[in-house]
Amino acid sequence: MNDVSAKRARRAWYLYDAGNSAYAAVVLLAIYATYFQEHVVVNNLSMGSFLWGIAITTATAIVAVLSPILGTIADVSGRKKLFLFRLTAMSCLFTASLFFVTPGAVALGMALLILAEVGYRGSQVFYNSLLPDIATENEMGRVSGNGWAIGSAGGVVCLLIVLAAVMAIGGALVTRLAMVFTAVYFALFTIPLFRRVQEKGERRPLPKGMDLVKLPFQRLAQTFRAARQYREFGKFLLAFLIYNEGILITLSYGAILGKTLFGLQTEGIIVFMIVVQLASIPGAFVPGLMIRRIGVRNTLLLSLAGLLAGVLWLFFAESVIAFYVIGAIAGFCLTGVQSVSRGTVGMLAPAGRSAEFYGFFALAGRTSSAVGPAIFGSIVLSATNALQRSGQPADAAVMGAHRYALLTIVVFLVVGGALLLRVTGKAGRGTPSKLARPDGE
């Protein structure tokens, strides 16, 4: 690939992230989450939080099972883009279908969200696995960071368009139409990737006696055994499994916390998410610079520490201004953690098995998020009932329950950070990329 083609491929890869981030911003972070909690689940905010967690948990559990299997098939078939296209189309279709979710239609609202989420989260496996096809090992951290930054900007643009419609017109119909608009926005931004990014992997003949049903399970067993050989990848994956719990709970419940704790309406929540997205743009670039000075592991630890400080502040915060500032801190730190984590997998995965190892990276993320939101939602529901039995008014009980549930995020971030301290070793590609040192020295 010449320089011109490489730049075009990277730009196309970045643009996909812009569409992908628009889905996350509108459906998960700002609009649909609070619409589901407050309007679809009628007159029961705690139950709405609980059922939201169950829906996210169900979708991510499905992807947790499918990710490594699909990743193995993609590596063998050399058709990562095909899987990416199918899952992206699935996400866009069911995102648009959220238009049909009206107040009281809880089962439909959960089912369509689950299907949209399976497509969205499943597609990330193959999107991430294309990173080694467009960047060298030394470029992965920077390219990954650029993707996050441009993706965040794409999410901001989509939110601004939706905000204008909400402020000008308002009402539940605009909220539902925002789902259709977001699906179209997502789809349009995927087109350059499918036209310009070329896979380096080639179709490989199946081993004798194997087919595409049996082979993934054999490769899964081999990868589990390889985790002993690539021990640093295994240690990193374990740390990621834990701290990602806290990150995904934060992402899944950000809008709901704004509504429940601070009384934000749709406009205020959109503005909050724009603040988060804008802060995430430098959050994608700055860690790439930090890596050169203090190394990958220390960059991750600092980002986790910043996020931890924000969550602890949120536990005590009472003003909307404080919530917006905390959102900026979270946006900066969350993006840094996710961007650096994604690039780290590319460094640690052995050559020729990127989709498979990204599948296991996704497995760790989906396994954690298949647990985290359900834990958070369950604590909210149980604590609300307990506080009401103790004599607290319903509104105060709901607010208190959401604050206590924040402590689960604290636990996951602290334990994950402690495990990350154990990661120091070599990259799977055979180069001495010491994650604990600057510049991989």
Steps between C-alpha positions, in 0.01 A plus 500: 500500500652833394486813716199647320301178525599459865377850586172443319451169678563659838263787431233249400567300817468820707170593336348167598577593860310826449184310405556238766538772765179669390312181582665482842437869571132505406376151587714399797618823654246776448158445346368146501637406845295768681201458266493131590543558875244780531245447223511139378509366856218711639520662847778286647851642457673227702334226297596690185865503610483130583344398167746721309784308665335168414467599134864610474609186687308270268642658184858497623472143624398393149797684351730355768419152370513587131802735486789250520321255273427761234852637536649158432282450194595845369873432541475170315271623226675836456159668489495736798328772296213269408425428864541868581249594229237250614519598867503872420192458281332312784573781744375771264179311420400440859608848610254643249239254630518662845266760347215254565565485877223695675420548872418169664657289222767367735555159338527650150732774625731246661494256208584759234773652719654157553510433125644845423760449773603156374566651157681803644721313746559205268613730219764651728687169503558520126547876489774477764660201327557711187740724695808283421401518131530880490781570749836360600561396859670833575207691349217312670480717811485823298258365238275353768498835681415685178208263450363572845541877455330513159235260624426729793471798265252302290295428810496872587376597154216248520406618851496864389260421217274305737522780762385755242196286421417442867523872581304608193223240515531275805276212596519122490463488121826694454672260739380205296592665168850555642544123493431491125731794434779338703468174307532683167791708632680185617443324167629789288825527694579130448509524120862626462638212704339237280631675188856588604631268772670190362551195718849355514382160612450235235262209494677197637407140420319317777694221675404150393186381674403851611222734396397850603283354777767283664801720437405794724474271802838345422654846460335611823668215684833588335462864598432411861817291495687783324405731785763313701760579234385862456475554872508877486193498278326278754595726791389810313171332405428418864564858609285630213223257597476665841552870433277483192212412735522847649538669162200332342277562801594867476416508128176306539362715782643849436176648365286320757714639782461851358123460490466331840754689713484847343160514332639569152250505214576385146668825399721500809600137449592566137713799606665280765583235242639764264730609783606137550563451128695825462720410797561159347667655194814612688451185707579302186807703396672580832549138616685428175750772597515373857589150383823632350602653833372262767400179318172324428432358846560827686282684251218254565547529876485880493185492287337253741599719795337803338180305437502373859530856631203604285279216629586580864415865439169398341408308816501828695409750225169687522521771232442471126822694433696239694333227295609668176859536625503136607371412153796680342743311725328170420499569125871577499600201714258244354618564146862477607445164667303356208734630230818382671342165586399442137849587375659275763323195362646572157848509658454176694317289239719266292522572128225340290263453795382856558126438459519198729682692774274801454216253537638403840546867582132546414417187702658660806311823440169332426536256791553791736222712355278192507536518879562864590174670390293220654686537831454877499130475411438231761665711772287800399177298521592327829629817665190696395274244662715489815509879533124526453444237768717708732258789457665713230272665239497329161697773316769516769525121503555486124770767516674336794494159334670633186770667711574182696518302177785730386726324750497190279684705234762598758567137591543390139737786414721443805527123453560531124771758555671278754504210254634728227812557710597137425517558121859569391596260225557454128273541204360199321663609175841413632628851566605606848217748547526551873164639596630643825766717332492805274535442126489125550864494600 
